């Protein structure tokens, strides 16, 4: 670990914290329908949109109607993507003449993008046409993030409102999140990325003449000479911007943000990491503002920072370690090289930016990668996995991180209440049996999906194990990471697992679908229940939610729930691999 | 319910056009106006023939050129299937592959790690300054050039950290080899 490395980490988190407050204030303005700078342009367009789609903007929805609208909308967008994928060979903007996407893969991808997962079981540059990328996939990057923000706002309103039956209007929240926040920010970020070298065009792929022709011996013993290289093109920057801002993570290219056309310079890399944390951090500040207790927002943010820092420290440390199995190589950090575990990492990012990106992308539910997590050291790869297993509440996905965190806040307040023997209250709302049941449902669906689907895959050699690249405990990690990433709607991968098989396409689709929607419904039920409650005035027995004590309790609850659930399986995967590596075992 | 479905379908159709067609087209027009070179992939053109992109690595295995990193993209530097090796640290295959590369490169001195490890994209255009310096004795021998000249060349091609702070120092292999061919 070097001084420069820590400076880069410090610069990143300082920028996040500086931007969190203005971002949060703007989010509050937008969702409380106060005046903003963009109103003169957007308000007339908004009215036209509502008139065509017969949306009554003044109509307030109960949680059931809110959930219903969200599900119907998600179904419509899912269907659109499936149809575009299946018909891409007949549609325009397909200069490479790519054929229709296979049904299992098309379904998996449609669910993947609808649920904000952006799991990719395919190689985009040789599977998806430009139109599919734009109309079928990038649109979901807006929609699924805007849905996440809308849901978070519904829960925040549930906390803030008193004796109310309603949570706001889903369509209005969706529209404002998309057009006031995501679209203008994406446009700015996209152009900034182009300035760094992210491509943006509709050209067919280029063919270039190699400087040095290469002779290869094929498997049949024949010599072939390679003299050209095909350079892919496409509208990348526009998709890249919303991929990060919406914590989606689905790359235009297979190598995602490691690809030089998606992430060409260290500055574009910093910008991408900032985009991942910007809205989630802003939403937490906005929570504090909307419930009338800004300090509560900062207390929650502090709990997130604890996990972010611990993860960064451990992952950075693990990745600069030399691999003890290698001989005749120089793995030391020096002025002339970043050293460490460079397998699956890019030279321009080195160890520090690869480790930091891995932490940021899994703290949030982004899932973009600028290095291959499968090739991380055992402990280095375990940290991103743990981040997702904790429920992606450390900043978390746009919206999804905040409502996930609030579920843990309710549990933390409940446990504090149990410890002092009083009815727990959260910001004046009594937390009752029904509320805790909904929270526990939210928390338990997650390990149920991950552990049972991983167990089934491990028990079925033909379906589950034949897809592995790595064997031994690392193979278990590949499977576990896949279901963790899918259920957590992250989308990053231990990509050695060949997930483009019917079993993985369908089972991961199930994990992504239920990991999103089966967790949203109890969360909205909680929001509906909280909205209806009276406000009890704070008393001497009220547990304050603005103090460092609260921050520590919250962090403790998240860690205990996650650790108790997943420690056994982690000890069979990455922990065992770490111990075997030290003793010189290979597989 | 029926009303909700109609609303959802109309809403999906309209916003799909705005976000999926109008937005990327708008960005393309602006990108072309402000950053035409960057937007189209920074191709290097020589006598009307595109000979590579500054950002996309090319395979070099001749001893007379500076080598880039091993690549897991297709048969190597296949830009239509960007990919890392995805081999874990305890993979026997990985250990064997690295030791074989060490055998090929080695002059007895430890090889800089990035020169024998596959990048994340399989298209990494860069190597570390250490990896470029390491290859100087071989190039000097093969091309009958003095080491000082080559050292000068490498130092000229070191791209320092962005703003002196961000990322890592790099050497672009294609640019370095193009310059190498210019030396008489």
Interface residues (C-beta under 8 A of the other chain):
Chain A: X4 X7 X8 X11 X49 X52 X53 X54 X55 X68 X69 X72 X73 X75 X76 X77 X80 X123 X125 X126 X134 X135 X136 X138 X139 X142 X143 X171 X174 X178 X183 X186 X187 X190 X191 X194 X195 X196 X197 X198 X199 X200 X201 X202 X203 X205 X206 X207 X208 X209 X210 X211 X212 X214 X216 X226 X229 X230 X231 X232 X233 X235 X237 X238 X239 X253 X254 X255 X258 X259 X260 X261 X264 X265 X266 X267 X269 X270 X323 X325 X326 X327 X328 X329 X330 X331 X334 X335 X336 X337 X338 X339 X340 X341 X342 X343 X344 X345 X346 X347 X348 X349 X350 X353 X354 X369 X370 X371 X372 X374 X375 X376 X377 X378 X381 X469 X470 X471 X472 X473 X474 X477 X494 X495 X496 X577 X580 X581 X585 X586 X587
Chain B: X1 X3 X4 X5 X6 X7 X8 X9 X10 X11 X12 X13 X14 X15 X16 X19 X20 X21 X23 X24 X26 X27 X28 X30 X31 X32 X34 X35 X38 X39 X40 X41 X42 X43 X49 X50 X51 X52 X53 X55 X56 X57 X58 X59 X60 X61 X62 X65 X69 X73 X75 X76 X77 X78 X79 X80 X81 X82 X83 X84 X85 X86 X87 X88 X89 X90 X91 X92 X94 X95 X98 X99 X102 X106 X110 X111 X112 X113 X114 X116 X117 X118 X119 X120 X121 X122 X123 X124 X125 X126 X127 X128 X129 X130 X131 X133 X161 X162 X163 X165 X166 X167 X168 X169 X170 X174 X177 X178 X181
